[in-house]
Amino acid sequence: MTEQRTNWIDYAKGIGIILVVYAHLLSSGFSAGLPVAKHFFLLSDSIVYSFHMPLFFFLAGLFACQSLVKRGTQEFLLNKLQFIAYPYLVWSLIQGTVELFFSNQSHRGINVFDLLTIPYFPLAQFWFLYAIFLMYVVYAIVNLFEQYVSVILLVVACLLFFYPIPTEVMALHGFSTGFLFFVFGVLLKKSIASWNKFYIPVPITFVLFLLFIGSAYTVFEFIIEPTRLTDGSHPVYFLFLSSVGILFCTGLAQYLAKKKYFLFIRTLGLYSIQIYLVHMLAGVAVRIILLNVFSIENPVLHMITGVSMGLLAPIMLYKIAIKVRFPYLFQLEHDLTRAK
């Protein structure tokens, strides 16, 4: 049962991290001037952003209760410091420093002050790590109220979702719009006796896929202008598309795990945190090389090579770090037998 559970969740993380790398590199390439059709970019970006980060928040929530019970509050929070807060600081500084030295290749114009504000103002994609760390902290605190945990979590999450905190300081806006999906994961895990009780049949998964694609296309083509719904401007559409997208990805992940198809997706899921930390540096480096060394502007070639390197380079770097017994690039953990 444990193996089956782990497999499909790793597949779901793998699907999610592929979407993350694709969306980030497409956005970065478009901003850098790659000849990507504007309408395609806006539609693709809007659709992916409507559910891919909520998927990760949901998956994190599935394990939060079990992890807290197993470790206790103090060890639970210490674990999150080691594996989330610590790599957040390390890779924010690494990526920020690289962008500072190559500022002529960066469209964001980073400066030294941005590096100094990293402890409270997340840089680029690292907002997610800051937000998920806050979710774990809030969850641990709310659990002190025991029998009222579920009610408090749901009420707080709903209020924040529909009335998000309008600031990027401490990733509070991302925390606000994502916490509800984390809570969904927590409540779902509490409501099922075993993982076998949570299974989405293949026909329903296919229907969910059609529903998601059809709804997302209709929303962004005919109802509202293409936009990242994570901005909180259309919470009802965001909640609907995210929920359907999460359910579809879950059903697809369960099917792939059961059939043992595309095992590389599970591998990507196992290393999703490492990929998240490094993918922008790897992917943007590929873009710079293709543009400046080979004078290649073809956006399809850029995306294929950039996404491939963004997925594979972080895994290789992590394995090298473990091989040379220096895991500290990714985690504040000296016991290599426990290194993930």
C-alpha positions in Angstrom: 0.0 0.0 0.0 2.8 2.4 0.9 4.6 1.8 -2.4 1.4 2.3 -4.5 0.7 5.5 -2.6 4.2 6.9 -3.0 4.3 6.0 -6.7 1.2 7.9 -7.8 2.1 11.0 -5.8 5.6 11.0 -7.3 4.1 10.7 -10.7 1.8 13.7 -9.8 4.9 15.7 -8.7 6.6 14.7 -11.9 3.7 16.0 -14.1 3.6 19.1 -12.0 7.3 19.9 -12.2 7.3 19.4 -16.0 4.6 22.0 -16.2 6.5 24.3 -13.9 9.7 24.2 -16.0 7.8 24.6 -19.2 5.8 27.6 -17.9 8.8 29.4 -16.4 11.0 29.0 -19.4 8.2 29.9 -21.9 7.6 33.1 -19.9 11.3 33.9 -19.6 11.9 33.3 -23.3 8.9 35.4 -24.3 10.1 38.2 -22.1 13.6 37.9 -23.5 12.3 38.4 -27.0 12.1 34.9 -28.5 9.7 34.9 -31.4 6.8 33.1 -29.6 3.3 34.0 -30.8 1.8 36.3 -28.3 -1.6 34.8 -28.2 -0.2 31.3 -27.8 2.0 32.5 -25.0 -0.8 34.2 -23.2 -3.3 31.3 -23.5 -0.7 28.6 -22.7 0.6 30.6 -19.7 -2.9 31.3 -18.4 -4.0 27.6 -18.6 -0.9 26.2 -16.9 -0.9 28.8 -14.2 -4.5 28.0 -13.5 -3.6 24.8 -11.7 0.1 23.7 -11.6 1.1 25.4 -8.4 -2.2 24.5 -6.6 -1.4 20.9 -7.5 1.9 21.1 -5.5 0.1 22.8 -2.5 -2.5 20.0 -2.6 0.1 17.2 -2.7 2.0 18.9 0.2 -1.2 19.0 2.3 -1.8 15.2 1.8 1.3 14.5 3.8 1.3 17.3 6.3 -0.9 15.6 9.0 1.0 12.3 8.8 4.4 14.1 9.0 3.3 16.2 12.0 2.0 13.3 13.9 5.1 11.2 13.2 7.7 13.9 14.0 6.0 16.1 16.6 5.7 19.9 16.2 9.4 20.7 16.9 10.9 18.1 14.6 8.3 18.8 12.0 9.2 22.5 11.8 13.0 21.7 12.0 12.6 19.4 9.0 10.9 22.1 7.0 13.7 24.5 7.9 16.3 22.0 6.7 14.6 21.0 3.4 12.6 24.1 2.5 13.8 27.3 4.2 17.5 26.4 3.9 17.6 25.6 0.2 15.3 28.7 -0.4 18.1 30.9 1.0 20.9 29.1 -0.7 19.5 29.0 -4.2 17.9 32.5 -4.0 21.4 33.8 -3.3 23.0 31.7 -6.0 20.4 32.5 -8.7 20.3 36.2 -7.6 24.1 36.5 -7.7 24.3 34.9 -11.2 21.6 37.3 -12.4 23.4 40.2 -10.9 26.6 39.3 -12.8 24.7 38.7 -16.0 22.3 41.5 -15.6 22.6 42.4 -19.3 21.0 39.0 -20.1 18.3 39.4 -17.5 15.0 41.2 -18.2 14.3 41.7 -14.5 17.2 44.1 -13.7 18.2 42.6 -10.3 20.4 44.7 -8.0 22.3 44.2 -4.7 19.4 45.4 -2.7 17.3 42.5 -4.0 19.8 40.0 -2.6 19.6 41.7 0.8 15.8 41.4 0.9 15.7 37.7 0.2 14.9 36.8 3.8 11.6 38.6 3.6 11.0 39.3 -0.1 11.2 36.1 -2.3 13.1 36.3 -5.6 11.5 35.1 -8.8 10.1 31.5 -8.5 11.3 31.0 -5.0 8.1 32.6 -3.7 6.6 29.1 -3.8 9.1 27.7 -1.2 8.5 30.7 1.1 4.7 30.2 0.8 4.8 26.4 1.4 7.0 26.9 4.4 4.5 29.4 5.8 1.7 26.9 5.2 3.5 24.2 7.3 4.1 26.7 10.1 0.5 27.8 10.1 -0.7 24.2 10.0 1.5 23.3 13.0 0.2 26.2 15.0 -3.4 25.6 14.2 -3.0 21.9 15.2 -2.5 23.1 18.8 -6.2 23.7 18.8 -6.9 20.0 18.4 -10.6 19.3 17.7 -11.1 22.6 15.9 -8.3 22.2 13.5 -10.3 21.3 10.4 -12.8 24.1 10.9 -10.2 26.8 11.6 -8.1 25.7 8.6 -11.0 25.8 6.2 -12.4 29.1 7.4 -9.0 30.8 7.3 -8.1 29.3 3.9 -11.4 30.4 2.4 -11.1 33.9 3.7 -7.5 34.2 2.4 -8.4 32.8 -1.0 -11.3 35.2 -1.7 -9.6 38.1 0.1 -5.9 37.6 -0.5 -3.3 39.7 1.3 -2.2 42.2 -1.4 1.6 42.0 -0.9 4.5 39.9 -2.1 6.4 40.5 1.1 7.0 37.1 2.7 5.1 35.6 -0.2 1.8 36.5 1.6 -0.2 36.8 -1.6 1.0 33.4 -2.9 0.3 32.0 0.5 -3.2 33.5 0.5 -4.2 32.1 -2.9 -2.6 28.7 -2.4 -3.4 27.8 1.2 -6.9 26.6 0.4 -5.4 23.8 -1.9 -3.0 22.8 0.9 -6.0 22.5 3.2 -7.9 20.5 0.7 -5.0 18.0 0.8 -5.0 17.9 4.6 -8.8 17.4 4.8 -8.8 14.7 2.1 -6.2 12.7 3.8 -8.1 12.9 7.1 -11.3 11.8 5.4 -10.0 8.6 3.8 -9.2 5.4 5.8 -6.5 4.3 3.3 -5.0 5.5 0.0 -7.0 2.8 -1.8 -10.1 4.7 -1.0 -9.0 7.6 -3.1 -8.9 6.4 -6.7 -10.1 8.2 -9.8 -11.2 5.7 -12.6 -9.7 6.1 -16.0 -13.0 7.1 -17.7 -13.6 9.9 -15.1 -9.9 11.0 -15.6 -10.6 11.4 -19.3 -13.8 13.3 -18.7 -11.9 15.6 -16.3 -9.3 16.2 -18.9 -11.9 17.3 -21.5 -13.7 19.4 -18.9 -10.5 21.2 -17.9 -9.3 21.9 -21.4 -12.7 22.9 -22.6 -13.4 25.1 -19.6 -10.0 26.7 -19.6 -10.1 27.5 -23.3 -13.6 28.9 -23.0 -12.7 31.1 -20.0 -9.6 32.6 -21.5 -10.9 32.9 -25.1 -14.4 34.1 -24.5 -15.0 35.2 -21.0 -12.0 37.0 -19.6 -8.6 38.2 -21.0 -5.8 35.6 -20.6 -4.2 36.1 -17.2 -2.6 34.3 -14.4 -5.4 33.5 -12.1 -3.0 33.4 -9.2 -3.3 37.2 -9.1 -6.6 36.7 -7.3 -8.6 38.7 -9.8 -11.1 35.8 -10.6 -11.2 33.5 -7.6 -14.2 31.5 -8.8 -12.6 30.6 -12.1 -9.3 29.9 -10.3 -11.0 27.6 -7.8 -12.9 25.7 -10.5 -10.0 25.2 -12.9 -7.5 24.4 -10.2 -9.8 21.8 -8.7 -10.5 20.1 -12.0 -6.9 20.3 -13.0 -5.8 18.7 -9.7 -8.3 15.9 -10.0 -7.2 15.2 -13.6 -3.5 15.1 -12.8 -4.3 12.9 -9.8 -6.2 10.4 -12.0 -3.5 10.5 -14.6 -0.8 9.9 -12.0 -2.7 7.0 -10.5 -3.1 5.4 -14.0 0.6 5.8 -14.9 1.7 4.4 -11.5 -0.6 1.4 -11.8 0.6 0.6 -15.3 4.2 1.6 -14.6 4.2 3.8 -17.7 6.7 6.6 -18.2 8.9 5.8 -15.2 11.0 8.9 -15.9 8.0 11.0 -14.8 8.2 9.4 -11.4 11.9 10.0 -11.3 11.3 13.7 -12.0 8.8 13.7 -9.2 11.3 12.2 -6.7 13.7 15.1 -7.5 11.0 17.8 -7.9 12.5 20.1 -5.2 16.0 19.9 -6.7 14.5 20.7 -10.1 12.5 23.6 -8.8 15.6 25.1 -7.2 17.9 24.9 -10.3 15.8 24.7 -13.4 15.8 28.4 -14.2 19.6 28.7 -14.1 19.9 25.6 -16.3 17.2 26.6 -18.7 18.2 30.2 -19.2 21.8 29.2 -19.7 20.7 27.0 -22.6 18.8 29.9 -24.1 21.8 32.3 -23.8 24.0 29.7 -25.4 21.6 29.0 -28.3 21.1 32.7 -28.9 24.7 34.1 -28.4 26.8 31.2 -29.6 24.7 29.5 -32.2 22.4 32.4 -33.2 19.4 30.1 -32.9 16.0 31.8 -32.3 13.6 28.9 -33.1 11.3 28.9 -30.0 10.4 25.2 -30.4 14.1 24.2 -30.3 14.6 26.6 -27.4 11.8 25.0 -25.4 12.8 21.4 -26.1 16.4 21.9 -25.2 15.7 24.4 -22.3 13.0 22.2 -20.7 15.2 19.1 -21.1 18.2 20.7 -19.4 16.0 22.3 -16.8 14.7 18.9 -15.8 17.9 16.9 -16.1 20.7 19.3 -15.0 19.4 19.7 -11.4 19.2 15.9 -10.9 22.8 15.5 -12.2 24.0 18.3 -9.9 22.3 16.8 -6.9 23.7 13.4 -7.6 27.2 14.9 -7.9 26.7 16.8 -4.6 25.7 13.5 -2.9 28.6 11.6 -4.5 31.2 14.1 -3.2 29.5 14.0 0.2 28.4 17.7 0.0 24.6 17.8 0.2 24.6 21.3 1.5 23.7 22.8 -1.8 20.2 21.4 -1.4 19.6 20.6 2.3 20.9 21.3 5.7 21.5 17.6 6.4 24.8 15.9 7.1 23.6 12.3 7.4 23.8 11.1 3.8 21.9 7.9 4.6 18.9 10.2 5.0 19.5 12.5 2.1 16.6 12.3 -0.3 
